[in-house]
């Protein structure tokens, strides 16, 4: 019996099923990660204000340290997915193990640097005399969990490359649950205070890393892949990660500049800015889930030498990005009377917040396409272009944002500058995607 021909409609349905199957669990895992900090904050908050302030400073430092190394997940996803597409699962898992060994090495270096420098780092963040001791305690203990968190990033990349986003979701849920139980038990049951919260988080993070390693090791044994460190493979993983590190640092610089400008605008503006930034980050999780699906799917198609499949998948994901962006923008507008009172009751903050929030809503379709194309190019292993594109974006954004206070643009002007930043990213990514230069087929780029 001759199989039914593939039509554009059936092709879209196939891509839709793949995107949903990968993006929905990925979204759950992404949302679970910041819940760690929320649980710690809820538990420590009952110890007192100085303890909570110390936690806030230490958590900001730790999240920055870990987010810098997110390339461990991105680069590993693309490399593993290519080998999956090429039908070489042993090489795919071997590639993933190189990323995990690199994560362990980087984690060890960060721990060696973070523990002795904790007092200086806390002081740089301007901690008060009462909050500083708690921040130092939490930072030093929690630093021990950084290698585990970097292993989690790399191992997540391995499983995403293997087209598995469900296991990371299950591990994230398990880690979140364990973190909550351990925090309450150690902080109050054992009477360890903020140190108990830090140890609870470290233990939960190590448990997550062990869970991932069990899954990866089982896969390696099943397919006969070596688990031993390979110097050449680790160096290759590091080289692939450097451009993505540059991209991440440039993006972090954009967010830091925006916060610094908002602070110069006054207390009301910085308060409103933090609320918008929190909401913006939440919508980013939803769009990033599609980007993660893009990394895995595009890498697999290119590894299988299926240029048409990669192009069709890219086109469909762009449509998803636009649709989700429009939906998120409408949701922001309609739900604003519900969520704004959750963050503030200050009329001045509300008045400052509203027009800037509408700018964020309008920009969501742009953000949707940006996140998708970012994921497509990551899946293609086009990290060098992504690094240059983000540096160009930073060069455009920085002077415009810094001029906002002088021009009297206020917070709304700052978020128009953020929209300009996203528009520049859209242009650079769209030009690259249209050129087709990102399409390099084969098991390796």
C-alpha positions, 0 to 999 in steps of 0.5 A, a space after each residue: 500500500 502506497 503511503 499518503 503523500 505529505 502535504 503542507 497541512 500534514 507537515 504543519 501538523 507533524 511539526 506542531 506535534 513535535 513542538 508541543 511534545 518538547 515545549 510543554 514539558 520544557 516550560 514546566 522545567 523552566 518555571 520550576 527552576 526559579 521556584 527554588 529561590 521562592 521556596 528559600 525566600 518563603 522559609 527564610 523570610 520568617 526568620 527575620 528581615 536581615 536574613 531575608 535581605 542576606 538571602 536576596 543578595 546571595 541568591 542574586 549572585 548565585 543565579 548570575 553565576 549559574 546563568 552565565 554558564 547556560 551555554 552548557 545546556 544550549 551548546 550540548 543540545 545542538 551537538 547531541 541533536 545533530 548526532 541523533 539526526 545522523 543516527 549515531 546515538 553512541 556519539 550523541 551520548 559521548 558528546 553529552 558526556 564531554 559537556 558534563 565533564 566540562 560542567 564539573 571542571 567549570 563548577 570546581 573552578 567557580 567553587 574555589 573562587 566563590 568561597 574565599 571571595 564571598 565577603 568581597 562579593 557581598 560587600 560589592 552588592 552593598 549589603 548592610 552590616 546586619 544582612 552581610 553575615 547571613 549573605 556570606 553564610 548562604 553564599 559560601 554554603 550554596 556555592 558547593 551546589 554550583 557544580 551540581 547545577 552546572 551538571 544539571 544544565 549540561 545533562 538537561 542539554 543532553 536529554 533535550 538533544 535526545 528529544 526528551 524534555 519530560 525527564 528534565 520536568 520530572 527531575 525539576 519537580 522532584 528537586 523542587 519538592 525535596 528543596 521545600 521539605 529539606 528547607 523546612 526541616 533544616 531551618 526549623 526542625 534542626 534549628 540551623 537558620 539560614 545555613 539550613 536553607 542553604 544546605 537544603 538547596 545544595 542537597 536538592 541540587 546534588 540529588 537532581 545532578 545524581 538523577 540526571 547522571 543515572 539517566 545518562 549513564 544508563 543510556 551510555 551503557 545501553 549504547 556502548 558509549 564511553 563515560 571517561 573524560 576525553 580532553 579533545 571532546 571537552 575542549 571542543 565543547 568549550 570552544 562551542 560554548 565560548 560564543 554562546 557565553 559572549 551572547 549571554 554576557 551581552 544579554 546580561 549587560 542589557 538587563 543590568 543597564 536597564 536596571 541601572 537606568 531605572 534606578 537613576 529615574 527614582 524609587 518609583 520608577 525602579 519599583 515599577 521596573 522590577 515588577 515589569 521585569 518580573 512579568 517580562 521574565 515570566 513571558 520569556 519562559 513561555 517563549 523560551 520553551 518554544 526556542 528549546 524545542 527549536 534547538 532540539 528539532 533543528 539540530 536533529 534535522 540538520 544532523 539527518 541532512 534534511 535541509 527542507 525539514 529544517 526550513 519547514 520546521 523553522 517556518 512553523 516555529 516562527 508562526 508559533 512564536 508570532 501566535 504565542 507573542 500575540 496571545 501573551 500581549 493580549 493576556 498582559 493587557 486583559 489581566 493587568 487589573 488582576 496582577 498589578 495589585 498583587 505587586 503594589 498598592 502604591 498609586 504612584 507606582 501603578 501610574 508609572 507602571 501602566 504605560 510601560 506595561 502596555 509597551 511590553 504587551 505591544 512588543 510580545 510578538 517581536 519577542 516571540 519571533 526573536 526567541 524562536 529564531 534564537 533557538 533555531 540558530 542555536 540548534 544549528 550551532 551558529 553560535 559565532 553569529 549569535 555572539 556578534 549579533 548580540 554585541 551589535 544589539 548591546 552597542 545600539 541599546 546602551 547609548 539609547 537607554 543611557 539617554 532616557 533620563 536626560 531626554 525625560 523619557 521616564 520608565 516608558 521611554 526605557 521600555 521603548 528602548 528595550 523594545 528597540 533592543 528586541 527589534 534589533 535582535 529581530 533584524 539581525 536574526 531574521 537576516 541570518 535566517 533568510 540568508 540560509 548560511 545557518 544551514 550546515 548539514 551533517 553530524 558535526 557543524 
